[in-house]
Amino acid sequence: MAPIRPQTANNLYQRETSGIRVSVRVIFLEDQSRPEERHFVWAYQVKIENIGIVTMKLLRRTWMITDANGHIQQVHGPGVVGEQPVLDPGETFEYTSGTPLETPSGFMTGLFHMVAVDSGEPFDIAIPAFSLDSPHADQRLH
């Protein structure tokens, strides 16, 4: 398993597991946030690349979202953004989603639950931990 490689200059985080590379770019959404009401919003752009040799299908996702107070929210569900993409070797799937927090910073991590199309073998893909930091918090990675 490759290590997490945060590239904080452009808020890009990457991780490779079982022939799948997951990249996440984070954007704080100032225009949707209301700091005076403890409402902070981020978008995250996810890129899933099949760099292996097996066709894979994304079945489900699990997210762990932790705010600056240590409160953890778990999110489980089928697919991503209403889709369960099938990725042949060399193919990529990208989507954008978002999350609100009551604190000006936090972090997210998770898993994509996949299946190898030919064999039916299930496996999990690690989503890199990524930092949710706003200009309203100390600028540091969690």
N, CA, C and O atoms as a DFTB+ gen file, in Angstrom:
568 C
 N C O
     1  1       0.845      -1.170       0.000
     2  2       0.000       0.000       0.000
     3  2       0.895       1.239       0.000
     4  3       1.811       1.355       0.815
     5  1       0.626       2.137      -0.901
     6  2       1.421       3.363      -1.003
     7  2       1.036       4.312       0.119
     8  3      -0.116       4.305       0.554
     9  1       1.960       5.125       0.596
    10  2       1.653       6.074       1.663
    11  2       0.775       7.214       1.154
    12  3       0.668       7.466      -0.046
    13  1       0.158       7.885       2.108
    14  2      -0.613       9.089       1.786
    15  2       0.384      10.157       1.377
    16  3       1.408      10.339       2.036
    17  1       0.093      10.865       0.291
    18  2       0.996      11.908      -0.188
    19  2       0.257      13.234      -0.272
    20  3      -0.171      13.624      -1.358
    21  1       0.094      13.937       0.844
    22  2      -0.570      15.232       0.738
    23  2       0.325      16.228       0.023
    24  3       1.522      16.316       0.295
    25  1      -0.260      16.963      -0.876
    26  2       0.449      18.025      -1.578
    27  2      -0.298      19.301      -1.250
    28  3      -1.176      19.729      -1.999
    29  1       0.051      19.899      -0.140
    30  2      -0.758      20.975       0.411
    31  2      -0.754      22.252      -0.405
    32  3      -1.622      23.102      -0.204
    33  1       0.179      22.414      -1.307
    34  2       0.201      23.635      -2.103
    35  2      -1.084      23.780      -2.908
    36  3      -1.561      24.894      -3.125
    37  1      -1.634      22.682      -3.341
    38  2      -2.876      22.761      -4.106
    39  2      -3.964      21.876      -3.503
    40  3      -4.921      21.514      -4.187
    41  1      -3.816      21.525      -2.211
    42  2      -4.815      20.743      -1.493
    43  2      -5.140      19.422      -2.172
    44  3      -6.301      19.015      -2.218
    45  1      -4.120      18.748      -2.700
    46  2      -4.307      17.461      -3.365
    47  2      -3.762      16.356      -2.480
    48  3      -2.640      16.437      -1.980
    49  1      -4.569      15.325      -2.294
    50  2      -4.187      14.159      -1.496
    51  2      -4.380      12.923      -2.366
    52  3      -5.368      12.827      -3.094
    53  1      -3.440      11.969      -2.298
    54  2      -3.523      10.763      -3.134
    55  2      -3.196       9.524      -2.324
    56  3      -2.435       9.564      -1.356
    57  1      -3.799       8.412      -2.754
    58  2      -3.477       7.119      -2.150
    59  2      -3.776       6.035      -3.180
    60  3      -4.750       6.121      -3.927
    61  1      -2.916       5.005      -3.207
    62  2      -3.106       3.876      -4.120
    63  2      -3.343       2.607      -3.313
    64  3      -2.638       2.328      -2.343
    65  1      -4.354       1.840      -3.735
    66  2      -4.675       0.563      -3.117
    67  2      -5.160      -0.380      -4.208
    68  3      -6.058      -0.027      -4.973
    69  1      -4.586      -1.565      -4.290
    70  2      -5.081      -2.630      -5.177
    71  2      -5.306      -2.175      -6.615
    72  3      -6.314      -2.533      -7.226
    73  1      -4.393      -1.401      -7.155
    74  2      -4.512      -0.972      -8.544
    75  2      -5.452       0.192      -8.784
    76  3      -5.782       0.500      -9.929
    77  1      -5.886       0.838      -7.715
    78  2      -6.751       2.016      -7.839
    79  2      -6.059       3.195      -7.152
    80  3      -5.624       3.086      -6.005
    81  1      -5.960       4.323      -7.866
    82  2      -5.426       5.558      -7.280
    83  2      -6.600       6.492      -7.035
    84  3      -7.381       6.786      -7.940
    85  1      -6.710       6.953      -5.790
    86  2      -7.746       7.918      -5.427
    87  2      -7.055       9.240      -5.113
    88  3      -6.155       9.298      -4.276
    89  1      -7.484      10.298      -5.790
    90  2      -6.976      11.646      -5.565
    91  2      -8.130      12.521      -5.096
    92  3      -9.242      12.429      -5.615
    93  1      -7.857      13.364      -4.117
    94  2      -8.886      14.261      -3.591
    95  2      -8.315      15.668      -3.533
    96  3      -7.216      15.888      -3.023
    97  1      -9.070      16.609      -4.058
    98  2      -8.726      18.032      -3.980
    99  2      -9.835      18.703      -3.166
   100  3     -11.019      18.456      -3.396
   101  1      -9.445      19.550      -2.217
   102  2     -10.383      20.170      -1.283
   103  2     -10.478      21.664      -1.545
   104  3      -9.472      22.328      -1.796
   105  1     -11.707      22.190      -1.484
   106  2     -11.941      23.618      -1.699
   107  2     -12.891      24.111      -0.605
   108  3     -13.992      23.582      -0.454
   109  1     -12.471      25.116       0.149
   110  2     -13.353      25.736       1.132
   111  2     -14.310      26.662       0.395
   112  3     -13.886      27.456      -0.445
   113  1     -15.599      26.564       0.704
   114  2     -16.629      27.352       0.021
   115  2     -17.081      28.505       0.917
   116  3     -18.056      28.402       1.661
   117  1     -16.346      29.589       0.820
   118  2     -16.632      30.780       1.640
   119  2     -18.047      31.295       1.389
   120  3     -18.736      31.713       2.319
   121  1     -18.478      31.263       0.121
   122  2     -19.793      31.825      -0.227
   123  2     -20.962      31.013       0.327
   124  3     -22.073      31.533       0.429
   125  1     -20.732      29.744       0.686
   126  2     -21.793      28.916       1.260
   127  2     -21.661      28.775       2.773
   128  3     -22.532      28.201       3.427
   129  1     -20.570      29.301       3.324
   130  2     -20.308      29.195       4.753
   131  2     -20.839      30.416       5.486
   132  3     -20.908      31.515       4.937
   133  1     -21.214      30.194       6.745
   134  2     -21.675      31.277       7.611
   135  2     -20.966      31.117       8.965
   136  3     -21.531      30.554       9.902
   137  1     -19.726      31.615       9.057
   138  2     -18.941      31.424      10.284
   139  2     -19.656      31.910      11.550
   140  3     -19.526      31.290      12.605
   141  1     -20.404      33.004      11.456
   142  2     -21.099      33.539      12.625
   143  2     -22.190      32.588      13.130
   144  3     -22.649      32.710      14.265
   145  1     -22.602      31.637      12.275
   146  2     -23.610      30.635      12.650
   147  2     -22.989      29.240      12.809
   148  3     -23.702      28.239      12.883
   149  1     -21.662      29.190      12.859
   150  2     -20.926      27.921      12.977
   151  2     -21.303      26.953      11.848
   152  3     -21.607      25.785      12.089
   153  1     -21.275      27.458      10.628
   154  2     -21.595      26.652       9.442
   155  2     -20.483      26.874       8.412
   156  3     -20.368      27.950       7.825
   157  1     -19.666      25.835       8.206
   158  2     -18.521      25.896       7.309
   159  2     -18.685      24.786       6.271
   160  3     -19.004      23.649       6.620
   161  1     -18.466      25.117       4.995
   162  2     -18.753      24.165       3.915
   163  2     -17.532      23.994       3.014
   164  3     -16.865      24.967       2.659
   165  1     -17.253      22.750       2.653
   166  2     -16.176      22.405       1.734
   167  2     -16.714      21.568       0.593
   168  3     -17.651      20.787       0.764
   169  1     -16.114      21.737      -0.567
   170  2     -16.309      20.825      -1.691
   171  2     -15.058      19.961      -1.775
   172  3     -13.957      20.409      -1.454
   173  1     -15.239      18.730      -2.206
   174  2     -14.088      17.878      -2.469
   175  2     -14.297      17.191      -3.816
   176  3     -15.354      16.627      -4.100
   177  1     -13.254      17.262      -4.625
   178  2     -13.268      16.663      -5.954
   179  2     -12.476      15.363      -5.885
   180  3     -11.311      15.354      -5.486
   181  1     -13.117      14.269      -6.276
   182  2     -12.513      12.951      -6.178
   183  2     -12.260      12.401      -7.579
   184  3     -13.121      12.456      -8.457
   185  1     -11.063      11.876      -7.756
   186  2     -10.694      11.227      -9.016
   187  2     -10.297       9.790      -8.669
   188  3      -9.413       9.564      -7.842
   189  1     -10.955       8.830      -9.305
   190  2     -10.677       7.409      -9.095
   191  2     -10.098       6.873     -10.394
   192  3     -10.766       6.888     -11.427
   193  1      -8.851       6.397     -10.345
   194  2      -8.162       5.911     -11.538
   195  2      -7.854       4.420     -11.395
   196  3      -7.276       3.990     -10.397
   197  1      -8.244       3.643     -12.394
   198  2      -7.882       2.225     -12.410
   199  2      -6.515       2.114     -13.081
   200  3      -6.413       2.146     -14.308
   201  1      -5.465       1.982     -12.268
   202  2      -4.110       1.859     -12.797
   203  2      -3.657       0.393     -12.782
   204  3      -2.489       0.085     -13.017
   205  1      -4.608      -0.497     -12.501
   206  2      -4.316      -1.927     -12.461
   207  2      -4.673      -2.613     -13.770
   208  3      -4.768      -1.976     -14.819
   209  1      -4.868      -3.924     -13.687
   210  2      -5.136      -4.727     -14.892
   211  2      -6.498      -5.414     -14.842
   212  3      -6.821      -6.207     -15.727
   213  1      -7.305      -5.118     -13.814
   214  2      -8.594      -5.774     -13.610
   215  2      -9.714      -4.740     -13.698
   216  3      -9.575      -3.639     -13.166
   217  1     -10.820      -5.075     -14.360
   218  2     -11.997      -4.216     -14.394
   219  2     -12.676      -4.261     -13.032
   220  3     -12.897      -5.336     -12.474
   221  1     -13.007      -3.078     -12.498
   222  2     -13.564      -2.969     -11.155
   223  2     -14.827      -2.133     -11.150
   224  3     -15.009      -1.239     -11.976
   225  1     -15.703      -2.447     -10.189
   226  2     -16.939      -1.687     -10.020
   227  2     -17.008      -1.161      -8.596
   228  3     -16.756      -1.895      -7.640
   229  1     -17.349       0.110      -8.461
   230  2     -17.538       0.723      -7.152
   231  2     -18.964       0.439      -6.693
   232  3     -19.924       0.852      -7.343
   233  1     -19.100      -0.265      -5.574
   234  2     -20.416      -0.627      -5.067
   235  2     -20.955       0.353      -4.028
   236  3     -22.093       0.813      -4.122
   237  1     -20.107       0.670      -3.023
   238  2     -20.530       1.494      -1.885
   239  2     -19.377       2.372      -1.425
   240  3     -18.232       2.202      -1.843
   241  1     -19.713       3.318      -0.551
   242  2     -18.699       4.177       0.048
   243  2     -18.955       4.260       1.546
   244  3     -20.084       4.107       2.013
   245  1     -17.884       4.506       2.282
   246  2     -17.946       4.776       3.716
   247  2     -17.051       5.975       3.983
   248  3     -15.867       5.960       3.644
   249  1     -17.611       7.010       4.589
   250  2     -16.853       8.204       4.957
   251  2     -16.837       8.346       6.466
   252  3     -17.822       8.044       7.140
   253  1     -15.715       8.806       6.988
   254  2     -15.575       9.195       8.394
   255  2     -15.216      10.679       8.369
   256  3     -14.140      11.049       7.901
   257  1     -16.109      11.524       8.869
   258  2     -15.916      12.969       8.858
   259  2     -15.740      13.423      10.306
   260  3     -16.629      13.235      11.136
   261  1     -14.591      14.019      10.599
   262  2     -14.265      14.421      11.968
   263  2     -14.110      15.933      12.033
   264  3     -13.342      16.516      11.267
   265  1     -14.844      16.574      12.952
   266  2     -14.703      18.025      13.084
   267  2     -13.606      18.357      14.101
   268  3     -13.007      17.455      14.688
   269  1     -13.351      19.632      14.305
   270  2     -12.261      20.081      15.178
   271  2     -12.498      19.729      16.646
   272  3     -11.563      19.772      17.445
   273  1     -13.722      19.385      17.010
   274  2     -14.027      18.978      18.384
   275  2     -13.909      17.471      18.573
   276  3     -14.145      16.960      19.668
   277  1     -13.542      16.759      17.507
   278  2     -13.417      15.307      17.590
   279  2     -14.713      14.553      17.350
   280  3     -14.739      13.328      17.466
   281  1     -15.791      15.258      17.017
   282  2     -17.061      14.602      16.707
   283  2     -16.934      13.901      15.362
   284  3     -16.525      14.512      14.374
   285  1     -17.285      12.615      15.324
   286  2     -17.154      11.818      14.105
   287  2     -18.532      11.480      13.555
   288  3     -19.409      11.001      14.274
   289  1     -18.700      11.741      12.269
   290  2     -19.919      11.373      11.564
   291  2     -19.552      10.309      10.538
   292  3     -18.635      10.505       9.741
   293  1     -20.262       9.186      10.554
   294  2     -20.046       8.143       9.558
   295  2     -21.143       8.233       8.506
   296  3     -22.323       8.373       8.825
   297  1     -20.728       8.148       7.243
   298  2     -21.668       8.199       6.121
   299  2     -21.447       6.955       5.278
   300  3     -20.338       6.711       4.803
   301  1     -22.499       6.171       5.091
   302  2     -22.445       4.961       4.273
   303  2     -23.494       5.092       3.182
   304  3     -24.538       5.711       3.390
   305  1     -23.223       4.518       2.034
   306  2     -24.243       4.545       0.999
   307  2     -23.791       3.851      -0.258
   308  3     -22.609       3.557      -0.434
   309  1     -24.747       3.588      -1.138
   310  2     -24.420       2.948      -2.409
   311  2     -23.721       3.917      -3.351
   312  3     -24.096       5.086      -3.441
   313  1     -22.710       3.431      -4.046
   314  2     -22.029       4.214      -5.072
   315  2     -21.548       5.565      -4.592
   316  3     -21.344       5.790      -3.399
   317  1     -21.371       6.461      -5.552
   318  2     -20.994       7.851      -5.292
   319  2     -21.828       8.729      -6.209
   320  3     -21.990       8.413      -7.388
   321  1     -22.350       9.809      -5.695
   322  2     -23.218      10.750      -6.426
   323  2     -24.238      10.011      -7.305
   324  3     -24.467      10.377      -8.458
   325  1     -24.841       8.972      -6.734
   326  2     -25.885       8.232      -7.441
   327  2     -25.398       7.269      -8.505
   328  3     -26.210       6.729      -9.257
   329  1     -24.103       7.038      -8.591
   330  2     -23.553       6.147      -9.615
   331  2     -22.717       5.046      -8.990
   332  3     -22.170       5.207      -7.899
   333  1     -22.626       3.925      -9.692
   334  2     -21.748       2.816      -9.330
   335  2     -20.874       2.533     -10.549
   336  3     -21.120       1.587     -11.297
   337  1     -19.850       3.368     -10.739
   338  2     -19.059       3.284     -11.967
   339  2     -18.273       1.974     -12.088
   340  3     -17.799       1.410     -11.102
   341  1     -18.154       1.517     -13.341
   342  2     -17.294       0.391     -13.691
   343  2     -16.072       0.983     -14.378
   344  3     -16.191       1.770     -15.317
   345  1     -14.888       0.591     -13.893
   346  2     -13.649       1.140     -14.438
   347  2     -12.809       0.031     -15.041
   348  3     -12.308      -0.841     -14.331
   349  1     -12.658       0.072     -16.356
   350  2     -11.720      -0.825     -17.022
   351  2     -10.306      -0.320     -16.750
   352  3     -10.137       0.839     -16.373
   353  1      -9.289      -1.159     -16.931
   354  2      -7.916      -0.683     -16.765
   355  2      -7.673       0.574     -17.600
   356  3      -8.025       0.631     -18.778
   357  1      -7.062       1.583     -16.965
   358  2      -6.769       2.838     -17.640
   359  2      -7.883       3.868     -17.575
   360  3      -7.674       5.019     -17.958
   361  1      -9.064       3.484     -17.099
   362  2     -10.186       4.428     -17.047
   363  2     -10.204       5.208     -15.736
   364  3      -9.631       4.791     -14.729
   365  1     -10.884       6.357     -15.782
   366  2     -10.978       7.279     -14.654
   367  2     -12.427       7.693     -14.460
   368  3     -13.177       7.835     -15.426
   369  1     -12.816       7.884     -13.202
   370  2     -14.127       8.423     -12.858
   371  2     -13.901       9.580     -11.901
   372  3     -13.150       9.451     -10.935
   373  1     -14.550      10.716     -12.164
   374  2     -14.399      11.895     -11.316
   375  2     -15.763      12.394     -10.874
   376  3     -16.741      12.325     -11.617
   377  1     -15.807      12.899      -9.643
   378  2     -17.037      13.508      -9.144
   379  2     -16.698      14.555      -8.098
   380  3     -15.591      14.585      -7.558
   381  1     -17.675      15.416      -7.821
   382  2     -17.533      16.448      -6.810
   383  2     -18.679      16.321      -5.829
   384  3     -19.829      16.120      -6.220
   385  1     -18.359      16.440      -4.558
   386  2     -19.362      16.421      -3.505
   387  2     -18.960      17.451      -2.465
   388  3     -18.044      18.241      -2.695
   389  1     -19.626      17.451      -1.339
   390  2     -19.293      18.430      -0.324
   391  2     -19.730      17.995       1.053
   392  3     -20.465      17.021       1.219
   393  1     -19.261      18.740       2.042
   394  2     -19.647      18.465       3.424
   395  2     -19.643      19.754       4.237
   396  3     -18.777      20.608       4.051
   397  1     -20.610      19.893       5.137
   398  2     -20.585      21.005       6.087
   399  2     -20.042      20.534       7.433
   400  3     -20.138      19.354       7.770
   401  1     -19.479      21.455       8.191
   402  2     -19.070      21.197       9.569
   403  2     -19.520      22.370      10.429
   404  3     -19.767      23.465       9.925
   405  1     -19.624      22.128      11.728
   406  2     -19.917      23.198      12.664
   407  2     -18.648      23.865      13.180
   408  3     -18.715      24.843      13.924
   409  1     -17.492      23.334      12.785
   410  2     -16.207      23.902      13.207
   411  2     -15.445      24.372      11.969
   412  3     -15.728      23.900      10.868
   413  1     -14.484      25.291      12.119
   414  2     -13.774      25.833      10.968
   415  2     -12.707      24.910      10.389
   416  3     -12.020      25.267       9.432
   417  1     -12.573      23.719      10.974
   418  2     -11.636      22.748      10.408
   419  2     -12.054      21.350      10.810
   420  3     -12.905      21.161      11.679
   421  1     -11.437      20.371      10.158
   422  2     -11.701      18.965      10.430
   423  2     -10.951      18.137       9.413
   424  3     -10.041      18.631       8.747
   425  1     -11.331      16.880       9.293
   426  2     -10.745      16.048       8.258
   427  2     -11.680      14.909       7.900
   428  3     -12.612      14.590       8.639
   429  1     -11.413      14.302       6.747
   430  2     -12.213      13.189       6.246
   431  2     -11.293      12.064       5.792
   432  3     -10.155      12.301       5.388
   433  1     -11.790      10.867       5.862
   434  2     -11.142       9.695       5.297
   435  2     -12.241       8.677       5.018
   436  3     -13.391       8.878       5.409
   437  1     -11.893       7.599       4.352
   438  2     -12.927       6.619       4.080
   439  2     -12.469       5.468       3.223
   440  3     -11.277       5.252       3.004
   441  1     -13.465       4.725       2.739
   442  2     -13.235       3.557       1.900
   443  2     -14.228       3.536       0.749
   444  3     -15.382       3.936       0.902
   445  1     -13.769       3.068      -0.402
   446  2     -14.658       2.693      -1.491
   447  2     -14.705       1.172      -1.483
   448  3     -13.664       0.517      -1.513
   449  1     -15.897       0.615      -1.443
   450  2     -16.087      -0.834      -1.440
   451  2     -16.306      -1.260      -2.893
   452  3     -17.293      -0.883      -3.525
   453  1     -15.371      -2.046      -3.403
   454  2     -15.311      -2.390      -4.814
   455  2     -15.525      -3.886      -5.019
   456  3     -15.556      -4.664      -4.065
   457  1     -15.673      -4.271      -6.289
   458  2     -15.695      -5.680      -6.668
   459  2     -14.967      -5.819      -8.000
   460  3     -15.126      -4.993      -8.898
   461  1     -14.162      -6.880      -8.113
   462  2     -13.535      -7.203      -9.398
   463  2     -14.627      -7.811     -10.274
   464  3     -15.246      -8.805      -9.896
   465  1     -14.863      -7.223     -11.433
   466  2     -15.992      -7.618     -12.275
   467  2     -15.886      -9.075     -12.728
   468  3     -16.875      -9.804     -12.659
   469  1     -14.723      -9.515     -13.184
   470  2     -14.585     -10.881     -13.702
   471  2     -14.697     -11.956     -12.628
   472  3     -15.362     -12.970     -12.839
   473  1     -14.059     -11.751     -11.485
   474  2     -14.023     -12.791     -10.444
   475  2     -15.119     -12.643      -9.398
   476  3     -15.446     -13.608      -8.708
   477  1     -15.700     -11.431      -9.269
   478  2     -16.687     -11.187      -8.231
   479  2     -16.079     -10.985      -6.853
   480  3     -16.800     -10.916      -5.857
   481  1     -14.753     -10.889      -6.791
   482  2     -14.062     -10.738      -5.511
   483  2     -14.223      -9.311      -4.979
   484  3     -13.856      -8.351      -5.657
   485  1     -14.771      -9.170      -3.762
   486  2     -14.904      -7.831      -3.173
   487  2     -13.594      -7.394      -2.525
   488  3     -12.807      -8.227      -2.076
   489  1     -13.369      -6.086      -2.480
   490  2     -12.200      -5.521      -1.806
   491  2     -12.472      -4.051      -1.533
   492  3     -13.371      -3.451      -2.122
   493  1     -11.683      -3.483      -0.632
   494  2     -11.839      -2.082      -0.254
   495  2     -10.661      -1.258      -0.751
   496  3      -9.521      -1.722      -0.777
   497  1     -10.958      -0.038      -1.141
   498  2      -9.965       0.930      -1.589
   499  2      -9.918       2.056      -0.559
   500  3     -10.952       2.630      -0.216
   501  1      -8.724       2.372      -0.067
   502  2      -8.571       3.447       0.914
   503  2      -8.668       4.809       0.242
   504  3      -8.039       5.056      -0.787
   505  1      -9.463       5.683       0.837
   506  2      -9.520       7.079       0.425
   507  2      -8.527       7.813       1.329
   508  3      -8.576       7.643       2.547
   509  1      -7.633       8.623       0.766
   510  2      -6.651       9.285       1.635
   511  2      -7.332      10.220       2.633
   512  3      -8.333      10.862       2.316
   513  1      -6.781      10.284       3.828
   514  2      -7.257      11.275       4.788
   515  2      -6.944      12.652       4.220
   516  3      -5.841      12.889       3.727
   517  1      -7.913      13.557       4.289
   518  2      -7.651      14.911       3.804
   519  2      -8.208      15.933       4.772
   520  3      -9.219      15.714       5.440
   521  1      -7.517      17.047       4.823
   522  2      -7.783      18.100       5.773
   523  2      -8.851      19.057       5.252
   524  3      -8.873      19.407       4.072
   525  1      -9.729      19.469       6.151
   526  2     -10.743      20.486       5.866
   527  2     -10.375      21.701       6.706
   528  3     -10.712      21.769       7.888
   529  1      -9.699      22.639       6.113
   530  2      -9.275      23.833       6.832
   531  2      -9.832      25.068       6.145
   532  3      -9.855      25.163       4.917
   533  1     -10.276      26.001       6.953
   534  2     -10.829      27.247       6.421
   535  2      -9.954      28.407       6.883
   536  3      -9.120      28.237       7.773
   537  1     -10.133      29.581       6.290
   538  2      -9.391      30.757       6.739
   539  2      -9.812      31.187       8.150
   540  3      -9.192      32.073       8.739
   541  1     -10.860      30.562       8.687
   542  2     -11.372      30.919      10.008
   543  2     -10.743      30.076      11.104
   544  3     -11.134      30.180      12.267
   545  1      -9.753      29.226      10.739
   546  2      -9.073      28.345      11.697
   547  2      -7.574      28.504      11.559
   548  3      -7.087      29.086      10.590
   549  1      -6.851      27.988      12.525
   550  2      -5.407      27.916      12.382
   551  2      -5.093      27.098      11.131
   552  3      -5.714      26.060      10.898
   553  1      -4.149      27.551      10.340
   554  2      -3.783      26.830       9.121
   555  2      -2.815      25.711       9.455
   556  3      -1.605      25.922       9.547
   557  1      -3.369      24.507       9.638
   558  2      -2.545      23.342       9.919
   559  2      -3.258      22.114       9.399
   560  3      -4.486      22.072       9.339
   561  1      -2.481      21.120       9.026
   562  2      -3.053      19.850       8.605
   563  2      -3.363      19.025       9.835
   564  3      -2.602      19.042      10.803
   565  1      -4.455      18.313       9.810
   566  2      -4.803      17.421      10.913
   567  2      -4.105      16.105      10.739
   568  3      -4.265      15.207      11.566
